Amino acid sequence: VEFLSPRTWAEALAAKSAHPDAVPICGGTDVMVELNFDRRRPPALLDLTRVGELSDWATDGDRLRVGAGVSYRRIIEELAGPLPGLAMAARTVGSPQIRNRGTVGGNLGSASPAGDAHPPLLSTGALVELASVRGTRTVPVAEFFVGPRHSVLAPDELIAAVLVEPAAGPQQFAKVGTRNAMVIAVCSFALALDPRRRSVGTGIGSAAPTPVRAGEAERFLAGELPWESRAALDPVVARQAGVLVAGAAAPIDDVRGSAAYRRHALRVLAARTLAWAWHAYRTGAST
Ligand SMILES: Cc1cc2nc3c(=O)[nH]c(=O)nc-3n(C[C@H](O)[C@H](O)[C@H](O)COP(=O)(O)OP(=O)(O)OC[C@H]3O[C@@H](n4cnc5c(N)ncnc54)[C@H](O)[C@@H]3O)c2cc1C
């Protein structure tokens, strides 16, 4: 295996262009598992850990630009204020060791339907910045995933960053697994309230071929939530939101859970996260 070790972003893009079949490696928490289990024998690895630009985050207009190489640990420690949903999801990833190494860019690169960063990115309408020697393009995260473990990333492209609006209101993330830590989601759900726009964002994980939004639930909630009066959440609205979220999923039966269980769990997670987020909005709590 050839080992390519660029020092700058320009060198990394040039290397990916010259070796489109080279597999990028950042935290290595997915790539090394595949190599160790002999599931993959790439001709070359493209090590991104020395590319400093990738592990920066900064304000970029009205969004935060979070480099693809920013680890879960740093998201939790440095970005929980502006990106509470993503930080909540990051806290559920693996173990401290995995959160130290694992990155949002790597989660997107793997494009697993179960990736925990994906639902909060969907719920906040994040953009994925992709780059190659040909130039840079941004893709809404909802259009990034095209199938299980497949994305729109071209062979000569790398993920540069995600662009996320700082939270305008309460956000939530909840995940069902067989235990509390070190677990792949059986299903997961993220919710973002935006009281300024009176809109609601959602993201469903591990319950369809790709991570998906629940568009009908978003539209229903935007119209039904008593934004002005901040009245208590109507249980009928919460229940109906749960039904619409479950309806947006397309789960399968697999070793981790049945399709019926996943739909049921999503109904519960949606109603529960909505209750938490609405309570925070009514009482002025930050999340
Ligand atoms: C024990 C264990 C527990 C885990 N628990 C969880 C969990 O709870 N939740 C969860 O979501 N995941 C979990 N994972 C999976 C993994 O940690 C995450 O998917 C993580 O985000 C991967 O990030 P990474 O930087 O380590 O990626 P890498 O392994 O370096 O790369 C992953 C993929 O992305 C590609 N890639 C990386 N960076 C780029 C880039 N900049 N541009 C283009 N492609 C790129 C790689 O080529 C590869 O295909 C776990 C893994 C392990 C081993």
The ligand as an ORCA input file, in Angstrom:
! r2SCAN-3c Opt
* xyz 0 1
  C     -15.246      1.140     18.348
  C     -15.928      2.068     17.378
  C     -17.085      2.717     17.777
  C     -17.747      3.599     16.889
  N     -18.887      4.224     17.305
  C     -19.545      5.054     16.469
  C     -20.745      5.709     16.873
  O     -21.208      5.580     18.013
  N     -21.354      6.521     15.964
  C     -20.866      6.719     14.711
  O     -21.459      7.464     13.938
  N     -19.731      6.101     14.294
  C     -19.062      5.276     15.135
  N     -17.921      4.644     14.713
  C     -17.474      4.856     13.336
  C     -16.429      5.988     13.174
  O     -15.779      6.297     14.381
  C     -17.086      7.262     12.626
  O     -17.724      7.010     11.392
  C     -16.086      8.425     12.467
  O     -16.794      9.626     12.246
  C     -15.103      8.214     11.321
  O     -14.211      9.320     11.315
  P     -12.658      9.114     10.992
  O     -12.035     10.453     10.944
  O     -12.070      8.127     11.950
  O     -12.766      8.481      9.544
  P     -11.750      7.564      8.688
  O     -11.774      6.162      9.208
  O     -10.425      8.241      8.608
  O     -12.475      7.654      7.304
  C     -13.816      7.202      7.142
  C     -14.215      7.299      5.670
  O     -14.265      8.653      5.268
  C     -13.310      8.890      4.235
  N     -12.753     10.205      4.536
  C     -12.200     10.637      5.705
  N     -11.912     11.944      5.634
  C     -12.254     12.359      4.391
  C     -12.192     13.602      3.701
  N     -11.751     14.730      4.287
  N     -12.644     13.645      2.427
  C     -13.126     12.539      1.817
  N     -13.237     11.337      2.426
  C     -12.806     11.248      3.696
  C     -12.328      7.743      4.294
  O     -11.718      7.472      3.054
  C     -13.251      6.616      4.711
  O     -13.971      6.130      3.604
  C     -17.228      3.777     15.589
  C     -16.037      3.121     15.186
  C     -15.402      2.284     16.075
  C     -14.139      1.583     15.642
*
